[in-house]
Every structure is written in C-alpha cells, then in structure tokens.
Amino acid sequence: MNEHPQYDGMDFSFSEKGDSCTCTIYRKDRSRPIIVTEYMAECQRNTQPWKSHPKRMLRHKAMIQCARLAFGFTGIYDQDEAERIVETKDPINVTPQPTVIETQAVELITPEQIEQITQLVEVTQSNMTQLLAAAGRAPSLEKVTKANAKHVIEKLLTKLDKQQAQDEQLGEDVPIC
C-alpha cells in the first residue's frame, strides 16, 4: 500500500468507548478519502492477540478493509482472517468445459433426385422458387436435403398424376364429328 503511487496517507480514530475504529485513506487521484469503520463486536475473537492488544487488532482490521476498498486488494488475508476461512468441501472446478453439440449429418439431394425434380418441374410447369420454399427454404436445388427432395418428388408425381387424369378426361369429352 505504501508503495502505491496514488497513496497519500491515512488516519485512524477510535470511538469514545473504544468499541470501533475508523480508518481514512487518502489517494492523490481522488477528491474524497476512503473511510471504513470496523466494530469490536464484529471482529474480536477469543485468541491471545485479541485479548492482549484489542485496539491494535481492531485498528489493523480497519486498515485492511479500508486498503481493500481504496486499492482493490483481493486475495490477501491476515492470520486472523486465514484462520476463519475453513475449507469444508472439496474445491470446485470452475474451469469451463468445452461445449459438445450432438448433431446428425445431413444428406443432400442426389444427382438422380435433381434430374428427376428438374424433369417433373418442366413437365408439370411448377414454380421452382415455390418448390425450394416448400423444400425447407433451400437457396438452390443442390442444397435441398435428401429427405426434402423425396417429399418434393412425391408432391410433383401427385401433381403429374392429377394433370394426366385431367388430360384424359378432357380427351374423352371431345366430340368426334
């Protein structure tokens, strides 16, 4: 703390009863000081240093807490604090684990399916843009999945059957002179 370039001194004051200690730390780069008060009732422990030098221990606690706020010190503990930290469980591993996403390979349309669809679109006079939208909004015929291609072929064959049935019906109704 004394070596920090922004450190500009500190003051201590005790309450009249001696049951609290206030530490004030001044920094060169701040217009207001950092002030922390620690209370005997919250800090005192049943150990020899606290029994023999309670005010010194309380002053030390106030200084540590104020320095943590003033300079962002973390991970530094005095012996008294270290004794209070008791590991009751095994350490927790907080290392992030790699994320594994289960996927299935997507089979794309086969050349045979492309040829069949192209011929059926021509014969049935179907709209290729609408067909691609129905096939999972594929950007092109080559990007249609094999399963969607099968579905599209079935629809086009159904459309072709209906057109052929309609053509046959029209042919029967034509009177011959």
BELHUTA-V699440 format. One line per field, one symbol per residue. ss: DSSP state (H for helix, E for strand, - for the rest). psi: psi as a letter, one per 40 degrees, with the letter a starting at -180 (. if undefined). burial: # if it has 24 or more other ideal C-beta (glycine too) atoms within 12 Angstrom, else .. Layout:
ss=???
psi=???
burial=???
This chain:
ss=------EEEEEEEE-----EEEEEEEE------EEEEEEHHHH----HHHHH-HHHHHHHHHHHHHHHHHH-------HHHHHH-----------------------E--HHHHHHHHHHHHHH---HHHHHHH------HHH-EHHHHHHHHHHHHHHHHHHHHHHHHHHHH----
psi=ddehdehfiiiihiideeeihhhhhhideidiihhhhihddddhigidddddgdddddddddddddddddefhiehiiddddddhhheiiihhehhiihhhhiihhhiiidddddddddddddefihdddddddfffidideehidddddddddddddddddddddddddddehih.
burial=#........#.#.......######.#......#.###.#..#..........##.############.##........#............................#...##.###.##..#.#.#..##.##..#..#..###.##..##..#..##.................
